[in-house]
Amino acid sequence: MGIRKYPIGIQTFSEIIREGYVYVDKTDLVWKLAHYAKYIFLSRPRRFGKSLLTSTLESYFAGERELFEGLKIMGLEQEWKQYPVLKFDISTAKGQTNADNLRKRLMLLLKDYADTYGSDPGEVTPGGLLEGLIKRVYKQTGKQVVLIIDEYDAPMLDVLHEDSNLPEFRKVMQEFFIPLKAMERYVKFCFITGVTKFSQLSIFSTINNLTNVTMDTMFSTICGITEEELSTVLREDTEKLAGILSMTGEEIRQKLKLQYDGYHFAEDSPGVYNPFSLLKAFQQRKIDNYWFASGTPTFLIHQMQYFKTDIMSLDKLEVPSSAFDQPTEAMEDALPLLYQTGYLTIKDYDRVIEAYTLSIPNQEVRIGYTKGLLPVYTGLNANIVQMGFAAKFWKALRNGDINLAMQEMQTYLAGVPYVEGFKKKLQEATTKEGFYEYTMYLIFSMLNVYVRTQVKCAGGRVDMVVWMPDTVYVFELREQREQNHARMNSAESRPKSSEAQLKMGDTAENALKQIDTHNYALPYQTSGRKVVKVGVSFNANTWTPENWVVES
């Protein structure tokens, strides 16, 4: 096998082709997109190949036929006409502190084309200069203009939570896009990409003929890598990685699938792999969480905090499309942003009730987003937790030693309240029970231990269920009752909103008895895994596990 070059960080189609980088051929879909409608919008998560797609469209409309030799588009395109292309990467306007700076940055983006085609002294706004450019390009070339605008929403994502800046930024972007509708006769094709849905920021209100193909099945795989492409175009890379990691072909395919696959952008569409992470794994010869190298986006965490998102509900959400496909101004929770940024994806669709099932796409996203959320929600350092308690607990569970695992939990929780960040978050929590519940959820998820809390079943709600490769652990948690009248009154005054919260009073033995009485373990008997029931009693004062009883 020769050395393969991977286009990590390279988003220019011509460079990828000319320099011999690995390229997964999407040009048949590019051709269909170019002939589908005049004004098109596509939303995809970051690092999913949107910029490469815009560059491919640029080369196609520029008539650079030689770049496409041997690719699928050659069987579709016959004429190869050339059109003038105006392409703008709006992500370069990120980080502006006010609307005036944003306006100046957009003017700079337009300046390169103004130097070529000229400008008018009266064109003092981005929209005015863009309108003038389109007319001059049309007049000077005699051809309609192709407009490509990449990452249109980048300047606004960081100010979604700012009441002062967002309206002003939105006005600037609205003004920039106003010419697109009026210039229809001069425009051959207009393609706009972003992370958020186009109507979210109401900046395209003047373009009522913009076609949104974000959830169009025809283009669901235009960004990302399919299973078929992995087994054909990237087969050599997969086999090479398997050899390096001493795995069989089947083992490496399963590992890559669990780590990077699972994105669906329309009902009944094939799943796709995160292209950046997959190619990065081949380049680095290691399976890791590459999508999160730059961390969880700040704007997303702010939105989750603002809407008080239930982070433990994201493993499975059944919702109509209107719940995750709506304008920002109408958002009542963070769900739309979680979906559009790739932290949730479509896993199923029920045609009868027209409901989608959304879930976390894969292991990379689960581990990455929980690492990002752990310090924000609990005040704990993710790396310290991972290498301390979490790794020890996971290792004990993997070895089937639940008693050692519980000892590790006991030791960890006995010390963790003295961590200042954790102590502060604990004091701010609505209930101590709920706080510990999502803390454990985040810790386990960060280690890729599949855990669910407040699991519904016929007999009620299970406090916590943990899945390991060969074992399912069913936990029922109780608060240890103290025979003290004052303590009893205090305990009785605690909020008891549902079974999902830690039960008041009782022992580990009675916790185990409840698992049996309510058949909490029954749904897992046919899973092919060993089922272990664990009753735990917590000390009401220290909130550390005092006693536990285990039954297989």
N, C-alpha and C positions, 0 to 999 in steps of 0.2 A: 504494500500500500504506500502511495506517495504522500507527500506532505499536503494537507488540505488547508486552504486559507479561509478563515471564517470572517464574514463582514461585521464584526463587532464594532459598533460605533460608526459604521460607514453606511450612509443613507442615500448615497448617490448611485442611481442605477448604472450610469455609464462607467463609473469607476469599478463597480462590482464586476461588470461584464469584461471590461478591458483588462483588468488586473487578475482575472481568473479566480475570483472568490467563489465560494460555494453559493449557488443561487437555486432556490426552489421556484420553479416556473409558475407564475400566476398570470401570465400575459393573456391567456384566453379570457380570464375574468376581467382583466384590465380593458380589453377590447369591448367586452359586453358593457362594462360600466361607461365607457366613452360614448357608446351609442344608445344608452338607456334613457337618458333625459338630458336636458340642457343645463339645468341647475341641480346639483346633487350635493347632499350632505351625508357624511359618514362619521359616526362616533365609535371609537375604540379606546381601550385602556392605554396608558403610557407604555412605551417600548414594545408595541405590538406591530410595528412595521408601517404605520401610517405615512411617515415621511418617505420611506422607500417607495410606497405606492404613489405618492405625489410626484416623486422624481421619475418614476416609470411613465406616468401619464405625460410628464413634461417632454421626455424623449420621444414618446409616441407622436404627440402632436407637433413636435418640431421636425418630424419626418426623418429621424435618425435610424433609418431602416437597417443599417449594417449592425447595429447593436442587438437586433432581434433575430439574427440569423440562427436557425435551429430551434427556435422557441415556438410555443404553441400558436402564437399570434400570426405566424407566417401563413398558416392555413386559413386564416380568417380575413386578414387585410389584403386588399388588392391594389389600392390606389396610392397609399402613402403620401398624402398631401401634407404640405408644410403650413403651419400657422404660427404667428407670433405668440409667444407665451410670456405672461406676467405671473411670476411665482413669488409668493411672500410667505416667509416663515415667521408667524406672529409670536412664536415662543421666545424670539430674541427681544421682545418688548416686555418680558417678565420683570418683576422686581421694581417697577416704577412706584415712587412714593406718593405721587399725586397725578391728577388728570392732565395737567400741563406737561409734565414730563412724558406721560404716555403719548400725548399728541405729538410732541417733538420726536419721540422715538419712531412713531409711524411715518412721520415726514422723512426721517432718515432712510427708512426702508424703501420709500418711494423714490428717493433721490437718485439711486443708481439708474433706474429707468428714465428718470427725468433728464439725466445727463446725456442719455442716448437719443431720446425722442423730443426733448425740449420741455419747457414749462412756461406758464404765464404768470406775471406778477400778481394777478388777482387770485391765484390758487394758493391760498394761505392756510387751508385746512387739509387734513389727510383725504377727506372725501372729495373736496374740490380738486386736489391734485390728481387723485385716482381717476376722476371723471375726465379731466383734461387729457391724461395719459391714454386712456382707452380710445378717445376720439382721434388723437394724433397718431397713435399706432395704426388705427384703421385707415386713416387718410394716407399715411406715408407708405404703408405696405399694400393697401388695397385688399386686405384680408381681414376677416373677423378675428377677434382676439380670444385667446384661451386664458382664463383666470384660474390660478390654483392658489388657495389660501390654506396653509397648514397651521394647525394648533390655534385656531381663531380665539379660543377662550383662555389661553395661557395667562394673559395679563390679569384676568379677573378671578382666577381660582384662588389666589392668595388673599383676596379681599372679600370673599363671599360672606364673611362674618362681620364686615365693617360697614355700618350704616352710613358713614360719611363718604367713604371712597367708592363703594360699589355703584351707587347711582351716577356718580360723575364719570367713572370709568365706562359705564354702560352707555352714557350719552356720547362719549368719544367714539366708541365702537359702532354705535348706531349710525353716527354721522359718516363713518368710514365706509359702511356698507350701503348707504343710501343710493349711490350711483348704479349699483348692480342691476336693479330693476329697470331704471330709466335707460340704461345702456343696452337693453336686450338686443336691439338690431345690430349692435357692434360686436356682440359676444357670440362666439362659436360654442364654447363650453365653459362651465364654471364649476369647480370642485372645491368643497370646503370640508376640512376635518377638524376634529376636536375631541376632547374627552367627554364633555357633557353634551346632553341633547341640545340641538340647535335652538329650540324655542325657550330653553331654560332661562336665558338672560334677555329674552325679548329684543334682541338686537337685529333680528331678521324680520321684524314686523312689516317692513316695506317689500320683502321678497315673498309674495304669496304663492309663487310657483316653484318653491324649492322642494325637491324630492328627497325625502329622508330614507336612505337605504340601510340604516343601522340594523334593523331587525328584518331585513328582506332575506329570505332563505337563499335566493340566487347568489347573494354576495356574502353569505355567512362565513365562508372560508377564505375570503380574499386577503385577510390578514391572519397570520397564525399558520401552523403546520399541522396537516391532517395525519391520521394514522397511516393512510396509504402513502403519503409523501415520506413519512419516516421510514417505511419498510422498502421504499424504492430509491428515491433520490438520496436519502441519508442512510441507506443500509450500511454502506462502507464505514461511516462514522460510528454507527451503533455497534457494529462488530468490533471495531478498534477499541472503543471504550469498554466493551465487555471484557476483552482480553486484558486491558490495563487493570481493571478492577477485579479480575479473577472470577468473573461471573459467566454463566451460560447466556446464550442469545435470548432465551425466554426470560431469564432473571433480569437482564438489563432492560428489556422492553417493558416488563412489569414495573420496574423501579422508575423508569423515565415517565411511564404513564401516570403512576401515582403522584410523582413529584411535579410534573409540568403540564399534564393534559387536563381535560375536563371543562374547558370553556365552550359554551354554546351561546350563539348570538341570535338565535331564532328557534322557534319550536320545530322539532323534527330535524334540526340541522346536525351534521356530523360534529363531533368534538374536535377542538383544535388545541395544540400545544402552544405555550408561550414561546414565541420564536427566539426572543432574546435569551431567555434562560436556557433553552435547549441547545442553541449554538454555543453559548458560553460554556456549558457543561462539556461539549465536545472539545472546545478550545483549551479549557483548563484541565481536561481529563479527570474531572471530579464532579459529582452530583452535589450541588449546594443550592442555597437560596439566593440566587443572583438578582432576582427582580427587586429585592429589598436592600441592595447595596447602598442606595441613597436614603434609605429609611422610609417609614410610613409617611405619606404626605401630611404636612401640618394642617392644611385646610380641612382635610377629611376628619382628623381627630377632633378638631374644633367643632365641626358639624355634629359629630357623634356625641360630644359632651353637651353641646347646646340643646340637642333634642333628647338627651338622656337615653341614648340607645341601649337597649337590652342586649349586651354583647353575647349573652348565652343563647339567644334565639336565632342566631345566624346560621346554625347548622341545617335548618330546614324551615323555610317560610313558604306558605301557600298564599299567593296573592294574585289579583288581577293585574293586567299590564299597566293599568292606570296608577298602580301603587309605585312602580319603579320607572315610569316613562312619563314624567310630568315636569312642568316649569319649576325653576327654583323658587319663584315667588309664591308658588302654591304648595311647596313642600311642607309636610307636617311631621316628617321624620327624615332620618338620613338615608333611608333605603334607596332612593333614586341615585344618589351619589355613590353609595356602596356598590350598586350594580354597574353604573357607568364607568367607574374607575377600576373595575375588575376584581373587587373584593368579594363580590357575589356573582353568580352566573346562573343561567337557566339550566336546570337539571331534568325537568319534566314539564309536560303540558297536558292538561285535561281538557279535551275539546268539548265535552258535554257541559261543563260548568265554566269553560273558558278561563281556567286558572293556571298560573305558572307556579312551579316549585323552584324556589331559588335556594342556593346553598353555596358554601365556600368551594371554589373550584378544585383545589388540590392541596397537597401537603405543603408546597412552597408558600402558598398564600396563607394557609392556616398558621404555620410557624412564624412567618414574617409579620403578619398583622398582630398576632398575640404578643410577640416581642415588643412591637411598637406600642401596644396598648398597656402592657403590664406596668411600666413606670408611671404612666399618666393616670391610670385607674387605681393603682395600689401604692404608688410611691416606692416600689421596689426596683432595684437594678436588675434588668433581665439577665445579664451575663452572670452576675453573682448568684442569682437564684438558680439559673440553669446548671452551673457547675457545682452548686452546693446541694441543697435539698432535692431539687427536681431530679437530677441525674441519679442520685442515690435511691430515691423512691422508685424511679422507673426501673433501675437495675434489679431492685428487690422484687418488683412485680414480675419482671421478665423471668426471673428465676423461680417464680411461684412462691416466694417467701413473704406472705402477707403480713406476718408478725413483724419481720424486720422492716417492712415498708411502713407500718403503722408506728414503729419506734422512731423511724426517721421523721415522720410527720410530727410526732409528739415533740421531739427535740427541736425541730425547726420552728413550730408554732410557739413554743415556749420562749424563744428568743426574738422572734420577728416583731412583736409589738414595740420593742425598744429601738427599732429602726425609726428615725424621726419622720421620714416621709410616709412610712406605713402608718405610724401612730396618728399622724395628722389626717390621712385619708380615712382611717378607721373612725376617728371622731366626727368626720364630716358625713359618714355614711348614714343613710336613712335607718337601716337596721344592721346590727352587727352580724346577724345570721346571713343576710343577703350579701354583705361585703365579703365574708369568708367564702361564701359559695362561688362568687365569680372570681375571687382570687385563685381558688383551687382550679377552677375551670381554665383560667388563663395559663397557669403554671403547667398543667397537664397538656394543654393544647400546644404550648410552646415546645414541648418535647415530642410532639407528634403522637401523643397518647390520646386516642379518641375518647373523649369524655363528654357526657351529657348530664345536665342537672334537671331536676323537676320533670322527670320523664313520665308521661302519662301512660297508664295501663288500665286494664279493666278494674283492678282493685283499688286504684287511686293514683298517687304520684310517688315515684321512687326518688329519693333525695339525690343520688348520684350513681351513674353506671359508667364503668371504665372498661374499654375494650383493649385487650392485648392480643397478640397473634393467636394464642391458643387458649385464652381464658377470658371470661367475662366476669367482672367484679360488680356485685350489686350492693351498694352501701345504703344503710339507713342510719341517720344521725339523730342522737338525742342529747338533751341538756341534762346533766346530772343534778337531781333535786337535793337540796340541802335541808335538813330537818331544823330549820330556823324560821320562826314565824315572820320575822321582818323580811327574810330572804324570800319566803313563800309569797308574801304580799307583793314584793318587787317583781318576782317572776310572773305572777298572775297579771301584773300591769303591762307586761311586754306585749307588743302587737302580735296577734296570732291570725294572720290574714289567710293562710292556706297551709295545706300539708307540706308545701314546697319549702317552708321555712323549718328550721330546726325545731323538733318537738320539745315541749316544755316538760321537764321532769323525766323520770324513768331511768332505766338502766340499759346497758349494752345487751343484756339478755332479752329484755323486752323489745328492743329495737330489732333483734334477730327474729323474735317471735312475730313481729309485725310483717316482716318480709314473707314469712311462711303463711300467716293468716290471710294476707291480701294477695298472695301468689305473685309477688313482685318479680320473682326469678323465672316464672313460667314462660314468658315470651322468648327467653334465651336458651331454653332447653334444646331446641332444634337447630341451634346455630352451628353445631359441630365443634363448639368450644366447651371446655370445662367451665362450669358455672360455680362461682364462689360467693357465698353470702357473708356480708360483714356488718355486724351491729356495732355501732360506736357510741359511747357516751362522752360528751365534752364537759369539762369543768366550767361551771357557770361564771367563774371569776376570771380565770386565766385564758379561757377559750382554747385550751389544748386538750387533745384526746386523753382521757383518764383510763378508760377501759375499752376493750373491744373483744368481741367473740366472733370466731370464724367457723363457717360450716361449708363444706364442699357438697 
